[in-house]
Structure formats: C-alpha cells, structure tokens
C-alpha cells in the first residue's frame, strides 16, 4: 500500500462513523470523544472542499478523491497520539470510496485498495432518521434512502463489522456507549469484532455470553433431592368419581375464562428416525444382508420396524411411490424392498420425514384419512380447551416451518370446527434467538463452524419458551407436547385434562380469596392458622421453623409472598422407565423444600444418596400441565420473575464430527417454573402416549381399534 495511505498500527480501539451526508456522524463522534474523554478525527474533506469553494467557487471533482484520502489518513494517524483507549473517526476511506463510486462511477485503485485494507474495530452506520442540514458543500436530501442502502451494502460486501445507529442524538449516544463498553470487554476476552457483531445481531447481551462461558467452565450446581414425591407424599390421588367431579366443576366455571392450549412444536423429527438414519449410513446392501447388519450392530429397533412397517400410517404412500419409481418393485428381493423403503422415507427428494417437524408427519390411520399431530391437537382442544364456543391454540414453531404448519392446519381446521361447533383461533410464536447459547469444545474454547469460521450457537432448550408463555393473554393454559396425542379414547383424555383444570380453579379461588382479604386487611390472628393449614394440606407448602416468632405484619407479608404466585397443576403418571423428568421434593440454596419436576441430568448420580432417591421415583412427568398465569387482581404475572436461573443444564452434542458443550436454560416445566405454586396429581398412563421413535406409532394408542 502507498505509504501516504497506510494506517499506523495501534492498540487503540478505533470506531468509524459511516453513512451518507447529514446523518449525525460528526455530532456523535464529538459526543463519544467527550464521553470517553479522548480525541476524535474530524472529516478532512470538509475543510478541504470548503477552502476550494471559498477561493474559486470550485466544487468537488474526481481528482479530489485521492488528496482527500491522503489527508484523512494523515489526520487519523496524527490523532492516535492524543487518543486514550478509544479513537472516534468522523469519517474514513470507505466513505470516500463510496462517494467516488456514486458520483464519478469509479474509484482510484490506490483509494480502493486502502479503503478495503483499513481496519476499524467497529463501524457505526448512521441512519437517515435525523433531519437534513444544508451547507455549502452538501448535495441534496433527495434520494437519501437509496444512498443509505448503497452505504449499507458496501459494508456488507466488504465484510466490515458494523452496527446501525438510529434515533435522536441522545439515544444514539446511550446506545453507542453501551455497545462500545461491551466491545471492549469482548476484545479483552479474545473475541473479534466480527464475533461481537454476530453476537449483537442475535440479540444476546454480551454479559450473557460471559455468564454462559463461566457456567460451561465451572459447571452447574446439581439439584438437592430430599425425597421422591409419592402418592402419600406430594402427589394427589383421586378416584374416578372425584376426577369426574373436578371435570364438571371446570365445565361450570369455564364460561368466565379465556382458555388456551400451548403446544411446544418446533422440534424436527430427527430423533424419531435416528436408528433408520444410522442404518442408511452404515449399511451396504452390496456387501451384507439386513439381518447381518442387525446382528453386527445389535440393533433391536430395526427388526421391529421391518416386521411391522405395514401397520405404519405412511406405509401405503411410501409403497405406492416405490412402485412408481421401480416398476419391478414387487419382484425385488426382500432386503432390497426394505432398504429402498427406508431410503425413500428419509430421502430429501421425497418424503424427508427426519427433517420435517413431527407436527406434520402421518401419525394415525383412520378409515377416511391419515391424521397428523396437528389435527389431533385441534381435535383435543375443542374437547377441553374451549369456552363460549371458542378454542385458542398456540404452537411454538421454527420460522422455517411455519408455512408447513399453516398448510396442514388449513386442510383440517374447517372440518374440526364444523364437527364440533367450536371456532378455533390458532397462532404461532418462535423461540427467541436471543436465548441461544454459545457452544464450546471440551476444553471450553468457543467452537467455530467449518464453512464460515463463525461462532456456533445452539438453541437454549425448551426453557426459553417461558418467554413465549409470558406473552400469552389467557386465564387458563393447558400445556402438552406435540407428539403426545392418541388415536382412541379422546373422551378419557378430556376427562383428566378438565379435572386438572378444575383442581387449578378450586385452588385459585381459595388463594385469591385469601389475597383479597389480606389486601382489605380482613385477616385476623385467628385466620392465620387456617391459611397455614391450606398451604400445607393443599399446596404442600410448609412454613419455616421461625414463622411463629414473626410479628403479625411479617406473618401476613410472608403468607402473601407464598400465595401471590403463578399456579400449575401437573399430571403425573406411573414410572415405567421412560426417559425424562420426575416429581421430587427438592431443597434450594436457602434451605427451602418444595415440589419440583427434576430431570436426571440435574442430579449428581455420583452421590449414592441422590442416585438412590432418583431411582426410587414412583412417577414420571408426562408434560401434562394446566397453568394459571394471572393474579388475584386479574393481572398477568411476569413469569420471568418466578424462574430459578441456577437450574439450567449443560448438554453435549455432536457438531461437525466433534463433541461440543452448550448451556440450556432451566427447562420450561423444571427451573423455569421452579417458584410457582405446584400441585402434582396422579393421572392414568393413557394420558401419556409420546412418539419418541417411529416404532412408537406401532403401540396400541396409535393404532386403529
């Protein structure tokens, strides 16, 4: 590079202000220099062109571009000597390059090379949302949007790290200074400017990244299990008559309530077909038989799939497609038939089931049609999640798959509404990308992908959906997973769902009556024992040993704190060895014992006592929840205030052939609801019919009867 265009090396953090004319670059450069008590680099071209105009009334021409570049570079290098930690550049050679290309149709090769090679720790692209200020050397305000887009595209095309600044000068300063402070911290921790901008654009506060890295390095404190929750110790057991009574009570109350069903449904069906993908990757039909593969891999799932595949709801569709592709298909050897069937099922050019969301896959075969989980959830919601002939259904989805959901819903919604006489409102939300977690290798170094050398982030787990839940406007919310649907006996499912809701409403009414009495100062000394019994007998909440030493006012304050919380009633099924969470009594770091849903990964299984408690679990969490998210004043709780931020997970996954670690937020029904009022109710196994692998579709609950 020509000497006069060479940047001086420095450890100073340089921030370049970049944008069209009259977008507040100079104002912000001065503000930032004053804020950080350092120097700034003015625009050389302004004085250069002003002097040219005043002397001869000559305007800027193409031949001025290189002298301006020389002057700007010299001025920037000079200001480094007076800068303290930061230097704010009102303009830079990229601005000169863009103006040259816009006004003269070309850029001098020397200027172009220097502009591309000059480095800044960050560019602030200044928006055009500030008033145009006319002066002698500025052009016109016409076409500002077009000019701005040219400037923005130039940064994108040259891979410059930039963040757009909008707003008035006060808000720009606040935003810019916050960004710069985080940038300095990021640099200190070894992140590049490109890393920083990538993180910023994901909406993740840099402090969150540091917290995630600390957790990944130092681990998470495991749950402290006190005992299992059982029928006689924390799990409510009801007779069939009592279930019917609670269900009827819900029916009598629901006309006054807005009810919604919330279904986490963003997951692809990857795990559902994992053993089939493994088979395709590791099997060579030219070299071994399928039976030899099964014996070699000790695969217990593949033979079940092959023997019973004709019972699968999608068998006929795949079979017909195979006959269309292979005209002699029926004459092929059995191994070839089975191999081609599995290959077509997972082929990206055909069925591609492993890459689609479970919600749209064929699950149940009826006499007239094949139903997917979406249809079954619509059928369920009109049975129990409705009031005043309206049912509200909310799915969390990935943005890329929403169109698939909408198409699938469109095919069945009208029929379900017509058959039930109930109007169904359906809406969708996405898991917030700002809840993603940075991935590290097993030595706790941030991982980068092979394609772009970019930092790798993984979804923050279903616990991130507490934000989605927090946005809903409903009195009662049913929560159920997308794959837990049933082909038969929907009336039974309806009974238990309504009963759980009836229990919730009974509890709410009592809790709200106490809270209203507290607010009206109607609670007397002799009422406190009654409330304490209710807390203990109905909500499994015990007062601390020193409660009786409290003053009357402090007793009331404590009772209000314990009652004024969101409420969840959770169905629990008999433990039959399914993977997942279970109900336990857990002690937190303040010595408070409460009912929690705990995953095995949250338990220190190296501790014999903890391991034994985990293995003694009599019940299992089927994700069968009914939630009350409003308080006694009918205002929504801020659900984010009731999470246990210390109850997250560290997970290990394979990424591009290597193991990586990432942090997952406290699970939606685990730590995300840790500080809710929690009631566990034993429900029959018929309520739990998940499809974790494709072979689960062969179980009775998913077969015609």
SULQUI-V330866 format. One line per field, one symbol per residue. ss: DSSP state (2 for helix, 1 for strand, 0 for the rest). psi: psi as a letter, one per 40 degrees, with the letter a starting at -180 (. if undefined). burial: # if it has 24 or more other ideal C-beta (glycine too) atoms within 12 Angstrom, else .. A space follows every 10 residues. Layout:
ss->???
psi->???
burial->???
This chain:
ss->0022200000 0011111100 0000222222 2222200011 1002222222 2222220000 0002222222 2222222222 2200011110 0022222222 2222000022 2222222000 0111110000 0000000000 0002222222 2222222000 0111100022 2222222222 2222222200 0022222222 2000022222 2222222200 0001111101 0011110002 2222222222 2222220011 1111000100 2222222222 2200000002 2222222000 2222222222 2000222222 2222200022 2002222222 2222220000 0022201222 0111100001 1122222222 2222011001 1111111022 2222222222 2222222222 0011111111 0022201101 0000010100 0000101100 0222222222 0000011111 0000000002 2222222222 2222222222 2222222220 0000222222 2222222220 0000002220 0222222222 2220001111 1111000000 0111111000 0011111102 2200000222 2222200011 1111111101 0000010022 2200000011 1111100111 1111000000 2220001111 1100222000 0002222202 22000
psi->ihdeehihii ehhhhhhhii ifeedddddd dddddefaii hihddddddd dddddefiih ideedddddd dddddddded deihdihhhd aidddddddd dddeeihhdd dddddddhii dihhhhiffi ihhiadeibi ehfddddddd dddddddefi hihhhiiidd dddddddddd ddddddddee iidddddddd deehhddddd dddddddeih hiighdiihi degehhhiid dddddddddd deeedeihii hhhhfehifd ddfddddddd dehheeeiid ddddddefhe dddddddede eieedddddd dddddhdfde eiiddddddd dddddehdeb dfddeiidde ihdhhideih iidddddddd dedefiiffh hhhhhhiidd eddddddddd dedddddddd ehhhhhiiii hhdeeiiiii aeefhhiiid defiihiiie ieddedddde eigidhhhhi idegiidifd dddddddddd dddddddddd ddddddddde fehideeddd ddddddddef hiiidedeei iddddddddd dddgiihhhh ihihhfeiia iihihhhaee ehhihihhid eehgeehddd ddddeeheii heggihihei aeefihihde efiheefaih ihihhfeihi iihiihideb ddfdfihhhh hhiiddehfi gdidddeeid eeii.
burial->....#.#... .######### ########## ###.##.### ######.##. .........# ...####### ###.###.## ..#.###### ########## ##....##.# ##.###.### ########.# ......##.. ...#..##.# ##.##..#.# #####...#. .##.###.## ####.##... #.######## .#.#.#.### .##.##...# .######### ...###.#.. ..#..##.## #.##..#### ########## #######.## ..#......# ..##....#. ##..##..#. .####..##. .#........ ....#.#### ######...# #.######## #####....# ########## #######..# ########.. ##.##..##. .##..##..# .#.####### ##..###### .....###.. ....###### ########## ##.####### #######..# .######### ########.# ##.##..#.. ..#....#.. ##.##..### #.#...#... ....##.### .######### #####....# ######.... .######### ###......# ..##..#### ########## ##....#.## .######### #.#......# ########## ########## ########## #########. ##...
